[in-house]
């Protein structure tokens, strides 16, 4: 193996390109080496996409003690057009681990709210329940990291227990792919 010792590599022409290796080559950076970037980086790591955030578009009546799919169709953003019909579907080429957040609120009643993520139509086994003992706002937030395949879909379900039908308000559902 040969060693080239220099303090700077520069292209032959102004604003040119310096290429290290050819397609299929491996360039190794040994342990303990620090890479400092003062310019623009491309092609490193990954992206936290797809990503989406949707919110309340109207109060939603939910029967007492019944798990109900929460309707959230007002999009704040949806980077890959992967959110539709109140569910997120993993697009082609985007399998991996995802982080999700769901939130809902119930107003002016004594009771509880349980929020759950459903994966492909079945309870994903993750839930959060809040319990209220006053007649104020009652909120619940649930988070989860789920390993998903292309075509898997995630929905947010809510159950309220107050002894009567009630409206869930302030609904939020968001998520993004984790860089691994």
N, C-alpha and C positions, 0 to 999 in steps of 0.2 A: 504494500500500500504506500502511496506517495503522499507527502504532506506539502501543501502550499501555504506559506505564511504571508498574509497581507493584512493591512489595516482597513482597506476599502476595496470593494468590487464596484466598478462603474461600467455602464454600457459604452460601446464604441461611439455611439451617436448621442447627442443631447436628447433627453426625454426618451431614451431607448429602453429596452428590456434586457434584464440579465436572467438567463435560464440556468437552473441547476439540474443537471440530469436530463433524462429522456422519459417518455411515457413508459411506465412499468418499473422504473428504477425506484429504489428506496433510499431516502436520505435520512440518516440517523443523527439525532441530536442527543448527545450523551447526558446522563444524569448529572445534575449540578450546573448545567448550562442555563443561563438566563437569556431569554429572548425579549428584547425591548422593542416595542412598536410605537413609533411616533407618527406613523402615517395611517393609511387606510388598510384594513385587513379584509381579505375575502377568502372564503373556502376553509376557514378554521372553525372547529366546534360544530355548531349546528344552529338551528333556529327554533324558537319556541312557537312554531306554527305547525299545524293550524291552531288558531286561537279565536275565541269568540266571547262576547258578552251580550246578553239579552236581559230585558227587564220587563216589569209590569206593563201591560197594555190595558188592563181593566181588572177590577176586583173579580175574584172568582169564588162563587158559592161552592162550599164543600160540605157534604153531609157529615153528620156526627159519626166518628168511628170508621170512616171509609177512606181507604187509600185512593187518592185521586191524582191523576197526572196533571201537573201544573202547566197552565198555558202561559208561555212566555215567547212572544213573537216579535217584540219591538227590538230590533238589533241596534246595539251601539257600534259593534264591529264584528266581522266574520271574515277572517283573512283568506279562507279557502272555500267559502260558500258551502260549508259542511254542516250548517245549522238550518233546519227547516222543520216545520210541523212540530215545534216544541221539543225537538230532539237533535242531538249532535251525532253525526255518523262519521266514522274514521274514513277519510278519503284514501284512494289508491296511493300506495307508496309511503303512507304515514303511520304505519303500525308502531307501537311503542308504549311507553308509560305516559299517562296524562294526569294532570292535577285539575280537580273540579271543585267548585264552590256553589252551594245553593243556599238561598235565603228566602224566608217568607215571614209575614207578620199577620197577626189576628188582632182585631181592634175591639175594645170595650166588652170583654167577656172574661169570665173565670174559666180556665181550661188549660189545655196543652196543645202543642203542635209537634208533630214528628215529621221530619224530612228524611227522605231516602232516595238514593240513586238506584235506578233500574238499569240493568245491562241486558240488551236484547230481549226486553219484555219481562224480565224476572228480577226480583229484588237482589241487588248486588251484596246484601248483607251488611251495609253500612248505613247507619242512621244516627240522628241526633234528636233528642226529645227535650222540649222545654216545659216547665210546669209553672203555672201562674196561680197566685192566690189572691189576686186583686182584679179589679175591672179596668185595667189599663191595657196598654199595648203589650202583646206577647209575641216575641220573635224567636226564631230558631235559625241557626246556620249550621250547615253540614259541609265537611270537606272530605276529599278522598283522593288517593292516588290509585289509579287502575291501570293494569296492563291490558292493552287493547290490540286487536287484530283489525286489518282492513275490513270494513263492512260492519263492525260492531257498532252499536248505537247506545247512547246514554240518555236517559230521561230523568227528570226530577219529579218525585211524587211527594205529596203532603197528606197528612192525616191530622184532623183537628178533633179534639175530644172536649166538648163543652156541654153536652146534653141537648144540643140543638144544631141546626144548620147554621153555618157562619161563613163570612167572607174572609178569604185570605187576600192580603194586600201586600204591596211593596215586594213583589217577587223579583228575584235576581238569580240568574244561572250563568255561570261562566266557566271557562276551562282553557287549557293550553297543553301542548305537547312538551314534555320535559326533555331537555338536552341530556343525553346519557353518554 
